[in-house]
Amino acid sequence: MYLYEVSFTSVSSYFPALSSKAYRAYFLGQVISISGTWMQSVALGWMVWQATQSAWSVGWMAGCITLPNLFVTLPAGVLVDRFSKRKLLLLTQTAAMCFAFILVGISVFSSFSLLWWSVVALSIGCIQSIDATIRQAFVSELVPAAHLPSAIALNSGLFNIARIIGPACAGAVIHLWGIPYAFLINGISFWAMLVALFYMKPFLIPLHHPPTTLSIQSMWNGLQYSWNHPIIRALLSIAALVSFAGWSFLSMLPVVNARYLQGHADGLGYLYTACGVGALSAALLQNFMASRWNPFYITGCGSVLFAASLILFSFMDHDWVLYVYLFGCGFGLLLQSSTVNITVQRIVDPAYRGRVMSAYVFLFLGLHPLGTNTIGWLSDLWSLAAAYRLQALWVGGIGILLTWKYHSKVSNGATPVTSTP
């Protein structure tokens, strides 16, 4: 026990958020649970490709999971500002676990139907949309305000640790035992988060603002606050850019693996893992730079790095350097998305946190289905390489433009010139 405490004391000197018992439980539970979710995502994409051999179908299935973000996240923000975030997470995690076991059943006992799998994917997407909104706002109850940048950076890190573990395990599990086992392991993984949520209850930081009312007006007030705040508005624009033309390139990796690399399920896991390692590296770097650098400089650098890496990746070289390009893609995109999250959470009024973060999730995840379907359509219309290059130029160009326009409006990564709407 003494060695355990000493090790956490040493680590928390670099990552202050880990000094919180509530956050440590949350971190461990999320790593396990999200790793299982990534296994499920990879298994779905691989199953659809095997059944249809269509890039559009792969993009469509990925889009079905994220489509509910367009309709669910904004009302979810009002719920988050009204009810206990911990209790809401218990509900969403339990529901997601049940659907994972449903996937096991239908993958074993029924033949593939794109229509019915799309319905199930939409249902899962509704749960994940609410869950994502809650998790974005929940961090403020796990750590003191001074440790919030560390906690958000570590959240990005844990997501990308899961991005590494989940796809790698999915590739191995699918290769050895089959797709249904990936769904089964995901269902079991939710128990880690449920246990963590029960454990952390005594260690949560109490709220210091009255809960909002459940009404359309409350949701509208949150949107007005986000729009009228110049820095938050600019940062949410970057979140929208990354959602539509950034992370959607991942949905086509099953096509890259099968069509260009002639790979199997384990090879697909390596592609996702290379991107995840890059994103994890950026998340760890964010822990040290988020409070020191102008956020728009960071997002601008991320835009350029992603654009250059994706253009190089689009040539589909049959060499180890392909994984280096994916590393650069993950690193650049995470610099953008993590910086937006950290800066918004530092400057937002706590009374609006749930609704502003719901707007963030709405843009960051809600536009994703449009991006995945667009890149799938362009891939079938022209070629996947051409779609990737267009995507890279869009992210790089708009990212540089936003950096040029807004970098002078903040004095550093933490202090906006205009901090109120």
Order of alpha helices (4+ residues) and beta strands (2+ residues): alpha-alpha-alpha-alpha-alpha-alpha-alpha-alpha-alpha-alpha-alpha-alpha-alpha-alpha-alpha-alpha
